[in-house]
Amino acid sequence: MKYNYDDGNLKINLEEELDMNSCKILRDIIDGYIVRYQPKEVTIDLSNVKFMDSSGIGLLMGRYNLVKLMGADMTILNPTNNIKRVLELSNIANKITMR
């Protein structure tokens, strides 16, 4: 995982599979960045994520809820076709902007 904060925008590039083991660790790290920087926009780039299970959905929804509580917006970038389909089936696509 890599991140960059610039002028109110926090961009997080995830590079691992989003499964139960990785999501436990990522949740705390990402929340720490969100709380530390108090961004206006959080962008999560999934272009290098090849696998995501229900833990990944939970990770994204939890960060979305935290970001919304802070009055910020969240965008998901570059999901693969398979991951995009999972997000659409879980109704995340109805809440979080995907590009």
Residue pairs with C-beta under 8 A, 6 or more apart in sequence:
1 12
1 13
1 14
1 15
1 16
1 26
1 29
2 12
2 13
2 15
3 10
3 11
3 12
3 13
3 33
4 10
4 11
5 11
5 33
5 37
5 39
8 39
8 40
8 41
9 39
9 40
9 41
9 42
9 43
10 33
10 34
10 37
10 39
10 41
10 42
10 43
11 42
11 43
11 44
11 45
12 30
12 33
12 42
12 43
12 44
12 45
13 45
13 47
13 48
14 26
14 44
14 45
14 46
14 48
14 49
15 48
15 49
16 22
16 26
16 49
17 49
17 50
17 51
17 52
18 26
18 49
18 51
18 52
18 53
18 55
18 56
18 59
19 51
19 52
19 53
19 55
19 56
20 53
20 55
22 55
23 55
23 56
23 58
23 59
26 59
27 59
27 62
27 63
30 59
30 63
31 63
31 66
34 42
34 63
34 66
34 67
34 70
38 70
38 72
39 67
39 72
40 72
40 73
41 72
41 73
41 74
41 75
42 63
42 67
42 72
42 73
42 74
42 75
43 74
43 75
43 76
43 77
44 60
44 63
44 74
44 75
44 76
44 77
45 77
45 78
46 52
46 76
46 77
46 78
46 79
46 80
46 83
47 77
47 78
47 79
47 80
49 56
49 79
49 80
49 83
50 80
52 83
52 86
56 83
56 86
57 86
57 87
57 90
57 92
60 76
60 87
60 92
60 96
61 92
61 95
63 74
64 74
64 92
64 95
64 96
67 73
67 74
68 74
73 97
74 96
74 97
75 96
75 97
75 98
75 99
76 87
76 92
76 96
76 97
76 98
76 99
77 98
77 99
78 99
79 87
79 98
84 93
84 98
87 93
87 96
87 98
